[in-house]
Amino acid sequence: MNGRRGIPRRTPVSPRVGLVVLAACALAGSTMASLSGISATAATLTPTKVLSDTSTVSQSTASDGQSDCGGVTLYKPDGTAWACTFDDEFDGTTLDPTKWNVVQTSVDGYHSGKECDEDTSDNVFVSGGALHLVILKTAKPFECHTPEKGPYSTQYTAGMVTTDGTFSQTYGMFEVKAAFPAATVRGLQSSLWLWPVNSTYYGPTWPDSGEIDFAEWYSEYSNRVIPVVHYNAQNLDPSRTNNNCYVSDTTGYNTYEMTWTPDTITITIDGQTCVTDSWRPSAPQQKPDPFNMPFYINLTTELGINTNQFNGTAPLPAETSIDWVRAWS
């Protein structure tokens, strides 16, 4: 964990049916949220749209030197192969420290709800060909310490991993195959998302420098996944999220993919397009700001907040499982 730049601190957006997700993006202290997924059929998704701009400019800080990820070579619409820049299939028995750091609230200050992120084998472990991120209830309350705001009392621990300090990339394709917890009442949130290496490059507050949540699952709305492209928009941008990306079984493995070019961010679930956003930032930013610099990967399982706030009814322990994480340029 030494030498890391630090995890972002913002409150994750609570879901609401309709377009409230668009407008309810508020910064609030030491908190934020994201994760991976075999293909179950996604229902009622928007029609697939082919990208017209397939160019990529990679600025990765790690590469396995292969042309394929997971033993498969993928091709762009122009016929050229995507170059694999990051691949973890979680086939071993331990988390690879050259690829991942485990987030700890006591070090980074990060938490979403009242949980405490910890680096323990109960909360973060690799087995059976998958990464497991688990939120647990402890036998009794304890004090969770934060570096800036002091301790708070909780009875819940959670798991989060990040490529902060090990891998980041500008543009390309990112893919996570994940299964979310088996909960249908409010209280839990899992997220797969990208955060800028320099989170204050375009300004001191969120989301000046952007954030890409290519899969956010809320147990309050357990039959869907809600991606959001966060930035300071020139005008209302209804294309940057979609509350109606229904998934037939979010507890089974599904593949969440994002293709990011200088012009467009496209997010799909099992090959079905959920979001296609051609962002237009407010002045003084000019496109492709702020999405023209390296971002790193975060995978998170936490307690919910706001309308999805944990009230003790969501079943624990709860787990997000990740079959693989891959990136190409």
Secondary structure as GFF3:
##gff-version 3
##sequence-region A 1 329
A	DSSP	alpha_helix	20	23	.	.	.	ID=ss1
A	DSSP	beta_strand	84	88	.	.	.	ID=ss2
A	DSSP	beta_strand	101	102	.	.	.	ID=ss3
A	DSSP	alpha_helix	105	108	.	.	.	ID=ss4
A	DSSP	beta_strand	116	117	.	.	.	ID=ss5
A	DSSP	beta_strand	124	127	.	.	.	ID=ss6
A	DSSP	beta_strand	130	144	.	.	.	ID=ss7
A	DSSP	beta_strand	152	158	.	.	.	ID=ss8
A	DSSP	beta_strand	160	162	.	.	.	ID=ss9
A	DSSP	beta_strand	172	179	.	.	.	ID=ss10
A	DSSP	beta_strand	188	196	.	.	.	ID=ss11
A	DSSP	beta_strand	211	218	.	.	.	ID=ss12
A	DSSP	three_ten_helix	219	221	.	.	.	ID=ss13
A	DSSP	beta_strand	228	230	.	.	.	ID=ss14
A	DSSP	three_ten_helix	238	240	.	.	.	ID=ss15
A	DSSP	beta_strand	254	260	.	.	.	ID=ss16
A	DSSP	beta_strand	265	269	.	.	.	ID=ss17
A	DSSP	beta_strand	272	277	.	.	.	ID=ss18
A	DSSP	beta_strand	295	303	.	.	.	ID=ss19
A	DSSP	three_ten_helix	306	308	.	.	.	ID=ss20
A	DSSP	beta_strand	318	328	.	.	.	ID=ss21
###
